[in-house]
Amino acid sequence: MKKPFLVAFLFASYFANSQSARKYSNEFMNIGVDAAALGMSNAKVASTDDVNSGYWNPAGLIHLEDKQVSLMHASYFANIAQYDYAGFAMPIDNESAWGISLIRFGVDDILNTTQLIDNQGNIDYNRISLFSTADYGFTFSYARKLKIPGFQYGVNAKVIRRIIGDFANSWGFGFDVGIQFERDDWQFGLMVRDVTTTYNIWNIDQKEYEKIKDAIPGENQEIPEDSEITMPTAQLGMAKKFIIRYDYSILAAANLNMRFSRTSDIISTEAVSIDPALGFEFGYTDLVFLRAGVGNFQKTIQLDGGERVGFQPNIGVGFKYKGIQVDYALTDIGDQSAALYSNIFSVKVDLGIFRR
């Protein structure tokens, strides 16, 4: 009987390609936060102006007028993985603001069956244990107005914590830089993530690793490298809000999401790959919102060898009343991309309402 290899497969997936600098690293930090933004396909770099700016573009924190808190929950892969976010931000004075946020992406209560069969070849279900794998991202954000009218900048300092049960864990550190510019109701934004590269150091428990390294027959994997580098990425955005007869508004936004390597993005070269995103928000009296967006344009190879462009459409709704905003987003409508759809809920509260 072949030995179960679930844990070995999970472990290997974290260290695929075993190289220090990778195209895709700490990807849980790139999913996005806030159902309002996700309903617009993440096209928020230029227009973000609330507590969630700590994620999208810290320069946007400068628009805060009072303390704000934000919470979000989403389930992925048929509720196997849980994605949660919490953020807090407040102005320091008329020229600056700060915020903190925490992201967790985890799979809990995974069956560890690597010890299911004992040395005599007997199956013993009492030898099954549970473990969790989780990724954490803690971010401290600071924003300040520049002396040039219309310009503001922001900086993120990030701490990354990743855990694979008792098998391995890592610490990582990095920085993001963002800038926004406003002129004649047009908004522009640039966000550079991992601008100094984010460096993760892995600690692998060799005793635990010995138990699983032969779990996939014929593989006999060596211990992976103990360091991982997340290369910089950039997001360039623009947005404009149109007011129609006082009560109605339309926010139109666009992003160019860039990786500095060749990927499956719709625009791909050796120097840079670009994935565009478009988002719209229709509002009524700043009370009810309807959102839509499309992004994640990827080239995929079909079974017949042909090439197809997949994309991810999103929709969302929101309701805001007296400083409390509740939002919902449904991603990947119509299964037009390889990504699975998810139901996402978030709430944002202006804490100043409790002093009124």
N, C-alpha and C positions, 0 to 999 in steps of 0.2 A: 504494500500500500504506500502510495506516495505521501510524503510528509506535507501537511498544509503549509502554505507559504504566503499567507495574507500579510503578515508583519514584514517579512522580507521584501515583498513587493512595495509596500508603503514606504519602507525605509529607503529602498533604492530610488524611488521616485523623487525623494527630496534631494538626492545627490546625483541625479542623472547627468551624464557626460563628464562628471568628475573634473571640472575645470574651475579655475578661480573666478574669471570674469564671464558672465553668462548673459545671453539676450534676455532671459526671463528669470528674475530673482526677486524674492520678497513680493511676489505678485499680488498677495492679499492686500497690499497697500495701494494697489491700483484699481480696485473694484469700484470705489466711490462710496460716498455717504450721502444721506438725506434723500428721502423718496422724491422730494420736489426736483432735485437735480437729476436723479436717475430717470425720472419720467421724461426729462428733456435730453436724454442720452448723454449726460455728463457735460453738456455744453455750458459750463458755468464759470470758466476762468476769468472772463471779462466782467460779468455782472454780479458775481457773488458779493454779498454785502452784510452777512450776518454771522452768527456763531460758527457756522459750517465753513466759513472762509478759511479757518485754520487748516482745513484739508484742501479746498479747491484752489485758493490763492490767499495766503495770509495778509496780503495788502488790503483785501476787502474788509478786514476787521476794523479799519479806520472809520467805517460808516456806522459803527455801533453807537447807540445813544444811551444804552443802559445794559445791565447784566442780562445775559441770555444763556439758556441751557438747551441742549438738543439730545434726543435719544432716538435710536433706530434699531430695528430688528429685521432680519431676513433669513429665510431658510433656502439652502441650495441642495441640489442633487437629491430630490425627493425627501427632503427633511433630514438627510444624513448629516449635512454640515450646517452649522449655525454661525451667522455673521451678525455681530453686534457692535454698536458704536455709541459713545457718549462724549459730549463736548460742552465746555463752558468757556465763556469769553466776556470781557467787560472793557469799557474805555478806561484809560489811565487819566487822560486829560483831552483837550480839544485837538491835540496833535498826535496822540499815540493810543494804542490799545494792546491787549494781550489775551491769550487764550490757551487752554489745554484740552487735549482730547485723547481718547483711548479706543482702539479698535481691537476686536478679538474675532478670529476666524478659527473655528475648531470642530473637530469630530470627536465625540465623547463615547465612552463605553464600547470600545472596539474589542472584539474577542481576540485574545492572544492564544492561538492554538499551536504554537511552535513546540510546546511540551506535551501535546495531547498523547503522543505515543512514547512510552517509556523505553528503556534500553533493551527490554526483552520483546519489544514489538507489540505490547499490549496497549489497547486504547483505554485511557483513564480520563473521563470527563471532569474529574475533580482537579485535574492539572490545568484546566482552562482558567485564565485570569482576564481581567479587563484593564484597559489603559486608554488614555486620551492623547490626542495630538492637537496642539493649539499654537496659533501664531498671534502674538500681541504686538501692537504698535502704539507707543506713547509719544505724543508730540507736544512740545511747548512752542507757542507762536508769539511773535512780536511784530507789530505794524507801526509805521510812522509816516506822516505826511512829509513830502519833500518841499523845499522852498520854492520849487517851480510849481505854479498853480496847476491843479488838475492831476498831479502825480503823487502816488503813494507807493511805498514798498513794504514788503513783509519778509520775515525769515522764520523758518521752522527748524528746530533742533529735535531729532528723532532718536528714540531708543527702541530697538527691535528685540523681542524675545520670542524664540521659537522652541517648542518642546515636542519631542516624539517619545512619549511615555518615559520609561527608564533607559531607553536606548541611546538617546542623544538630546542635546539642547544647545542653544547658541545665544549669544548676545551680539547685537549690531548697533552701530551708531552712524548717523548721517545728517545732512542738512538739505533744506529746500530754500529756494529764493523766488519771490514773486514780485511783480510790479503791475500797477494799473494806471491807466491814463483816461481822463474824461474830457471831452470837448464837444460842445454843441449837441448834447444829449447822446453822443456816441461814446461807447465804452470799449476800451481795449485792455487786454491783459496778457501777460506772459508768465508762465510758471515753469521753473526748471527744478525737477525733482532729483534728489540725490546728486546735487551739483558738485560735491566733492567726492562722489562715489560713496556708497554706504557699505561698510566693511563688517561682515559677520564672522565671528570666531565660533567654531563648533567644538563642543566637548562630547566625545563619543565614549560611552561606557564599553570598554573592550570585553568585559566579562559577559555583559548582556549581548553584545554583538556576536560573540562566539556561538551563542545559542541559536542564532538565526542565519549566520552567513552561508550555511549549506542547505537552507530550507528550500531553495529552488534548485532541483537536481541539475548537476553539471555546471552550475554557475560559480560556486566557491568564491564569492566576491571579496576583494580586498577592502580594507578600511578606507573610506573615501577621504578626500582632502579635508583638512580642518579649517579652511578659510573659504570665504565666498564674497565676491565683490558685486554690488549692484551698480550698473553703469547709469549715467545721467540720461534722463528723458526730458522732453519739453512739450508744453502745450501753449499754443498761441490762439487767442480768442478775440472775438469782437461781438458786440451786442448793441441793440437799440430798443428802447421802449416807446411805443406809440400810444397816445391817449386819444380815444375816440368818444366824443360827446361826453366828456367828463367821467361817465360811469364805467366805460369799457377801456380795456388796455390790452395790448399785444406786445409781448417781449419776444424778440427774435434774436437768436444767438447761434454762433458757429465756432467750432474749434478745429484746429489742426493738431492732432496728437502725433508726436514725432519720437521715433527711436533711432539712434545713430548706428544702425546696422541693417542688414538685409533681413526682412521678415516676410510674412505672407500678407502684409497690408496692401491695399489696392494700389498705392504708389510706393514702389520699393526700388531702391538703388543700393549700391555698396556703401554709400556715405550716410544716407538717411532713408527711413521708411515713414510714410505719412498715412494716418487713418483719420479722415474727416468725420465730423459729427455736427448735426443740425438739431436745434431744439426750439420749441415754441411754447409760450405760456399765454393763455387767454384768461384775463381776469375781469371780474365784475365787482365794482365798488370796493376793491381790495378785500373782498369777503370770500368769494368762491373762485376757484382756479381750475382750468382744464389744460392739461399739458400733453405734448407729443414730441417725439424725437426719433431720429434714426442715426445709427453709428455702427461701429465695429465692422467696417467694410473689409472683408478678408477674401483672398483668392484661395479656393479649395480645389483639389484635384478629384475628379469624378472617377468612377469605376472603369469607364471606357477610356481613361487617360485625358479626357478633356478638362478644361478649366472653367470654373463657375465662381461668380462673385456673390458671396453671402453677406448679409447685413443684419443688423439687430434693431427692429422697431420697438419703441417703448411708448407707453401711455401712462397718464397719471391724473389724479384729481387732488384738490386740496381745499381746506376750509380754515378760515382765520377769523377769530373773534376775540376782541379785547386782549390782545397780546398772546393768545394761545393759538397755535397753528398745527393742524393735523393733516398729514399728507399720506397718499398711497400711490404706489407705482407698480405696474405690471410690465416686466421686461420681456423682450424677444417675442412679440406678438406674431403669430402665424408661422413660427418655427423657420424663419428665413436665414438663420445662422446656426453654427454648430453649438453655440451657447444655449444652455437650458434656461427656460423662463423662471422667474421667481416673483413671489408676492412680497412687497417691501412696504413696511409701515414706519413712519417717523413722527415725532412730535417736537415742537419747538416752543419754548415759553420765554416771554420777556418778564424777567423777575420783578421789574418795576411795577407790575400790576398789583403786587401784594402790598405796596406802600401807598396805594391810592385810596 
